[in-house]
Amino acid sequence: MKINYTRRGFDLQCPKCGAVIGDTKLHTEYHESLSKVKDFMDSHRMKT
């Protein structure tokens, strides 16, 4: 995790997408759900 110091104190920047995030746990879950969707789409594409 890269930490950016800002006027509000500090924000964490997500290494995967570069978004500045406040809640890291929530953002990690967001990425996990995204990759699950991507895996599903990839496996679905291979069948067709």
C-alpha positions as CSV (number, residue, x, y, z in Angstrom):
1,M,0.0,0.0,0.0
2,K,1.3,3.4,-1.0
3,I,0.4,6.2,1.4
4,N,-0.3,9.6,0.1
5,Y,-0.1,12.5,2.6
6,T,-2.8,15.0,1.9
7,R,-4.4,18.0,3.7
8,R,-6.8,15.6,5.3
9,G,-4.0,13.7,6.9
10,F,-3.3,10.7,4.8
11,D,-5.1,8.5,2.2
12,L,-4.2,5.0,1.1
13,Q,-3.8,4.5,-2.6
14,C,-4.8,1.1,-4.1
15,P,-1.8,-0.5,-5.9
16,K,-4.2,-2.3,-8.3
17,C,-6.2,0.6,-9.7
18,G,-4.5,3.7,-8.2
19,A,-7.7,4.9,-6.6
20,V,-7.3,6.8,-3.4
21,I,-9.2,4.9,-0.8
22,G,-10.3,5.4,2.8
23,D,-11.5,2.0,3.7
24,T,-9.0,-0.6,2.5
25,K,-11.0,-3.6,3.6
26,L,-14.1,-2.5,1.6
27,H,-11.9,-1.7,-1.4
28,T,-10.2,-5.1,-1.2
29,E,-13.6,-6.8,-1.2
30,Y,-14.6,-4.7,-4.2
31,H,-11.5,-6.0,-6.1
32,E,-12.3,-9.6,-5.1
33,S,-15.8,-9.4,-6.3
34,L,-14.5,-7.9,-9.6
35,S,-12.1,-10.7,-10.2
36,K,-14.8,-13.3,-9.4
37,V,-17.0,-11.7,-12.1
38,K,-14.0,-11.7,-14.5
39,D,-13.3,-15.3,-13.8
40,F,-16.9,-16.2,-14.4
41,M,-17.0,-14.3,-17.7
42,D,-13.7,-15.9,-18.9
43,S,-14.9,-19.4,-18.1
44,H,-18.3,-18.7,-19.7
45,R,-16.6,-17.3,-22.8
46,M,-14.5,-20.5,-23.2
47,K,-17.6,-22.7,-23.3
48,T,-19.3,-20.9,-26.1
